[in-house]
Amino acid sequence: MEKEMLNINGNLINDVEIKTIQGKDGEVTVANFTLFRKMGKDGEKKKEYINCNVYGEKAEITKDFEKGDFIHVYGYYKEVQKEGKTYRNFIVKHVNKIDKEVEDEKEQENKEE
């Protein structure tokens, strides 16, 4: 089954947690963080929290991210069963911090066109 790849933008709700875990091929660096976003039309906005995992060298990119930063991630959702519960995490293939001022300027330019 092919994974549906998604682009998601959101704000960090806490600082990034970076740790090293033992993987199949040795130690792997993992960055864990949660993004918050609102989706939908004004007045009907749905709030969503996205638990993100970044593995390997890409995890190093997140070390300077801070609570409140506006972040873009690209990846896919993965569901894991643990102790009778289903957990849904977003596996990140690409991540970067978006300068909110630049993003606001782009939105303003699009409205003026």
N, C-alpha and C positions, 0 to 999 in steps of 0.2 A: 504494500500500500504506500503510495507516494504521500509525502508530508506536504501540507499546505504551508507555504512560506508567507510570512506576514511582515509588514512594516508597522511599527507602533511607536508613537511619541507619548511621553508622559513625564511627570515630575517624580523625582526620588522622594520617598516618604521618610527615609532614614539613610544613614551613611552606609556605604558598601562594606560588606563583610568579606574579606579575602582570607582564604585558608588553603593549605596543601593537604590533599587526600591521597591515599594509596589507590592507584588505578591498576588495570590489567597489565599495563606496560611500564609500571613504575609510578613515581609521584607525579601528581597533576595539580596545578594551581586552579582554584575555583573561586569566582567572585559571585556572591549572592546579594541581590537587592530587590526591592519592590518599587514598582512604578504605579502612579495613580493617574487616571485620566477620566475625563467626562466625555461621553459620546452622545450623539443625537441632537435634535433641534432644541433651541432655547425653550425652556419650560418643560421639556420632556427629557432632560439629560439623564443618562444612566451613568452611575459611578462604577468604575472598575479598578480593581487592584490586580496587578500582574506580578507574580513571583518570577524573577529572572535568574538564570544560571549562565555564567560565561566560563568556559574552560580553556586551559592552556595559556599561551602567550597573550591572547586577547584579553584575559582577565587583568593583565597589567595595565591596560588602557584605563580601567575604571578606578585605579588607586587614588586619583585626585578628585573624583566625583564627590559631591557633598549633598546633604539633605537639601531639597528644593531645586536642585539643578534640573534643567529640561533636557531629557535624554531621548535619543532615537535608537531603537533596536530593530534588528532584522533577524528572523528565525522562525521557529515553529513551536507549537504546544506539544507537550508530552505528558501523558497521564501515567501515574505510578500508583499501584495498590500497596498499601502498607497498613498492617494491623486492622484490616477490614475497612479502611477508609481510602478514598480516591483523592489523590493530590494532583493538581494540574500546574505544571511549571512551564515557563517559556524558555526554550533552549536558544541562546543567543549565538548567532553566527557572525554578526557585525554589530558594533556598538560605537556611538559617539555622542559627545555632549553638544547640544545646540545652543548657540548664543541667543538667548531669548530676544534681545534687542534686534538682532538681525532678522529673526523670524517674524517679529512684529512689523518691521519695516516691509518685508515681503508681502505680508497680509494687507497692509495699508496700500501698497502699490497695486495689488490685485483688485482691491475695492475701487480704486480710482480709475481703472481701465474700463 
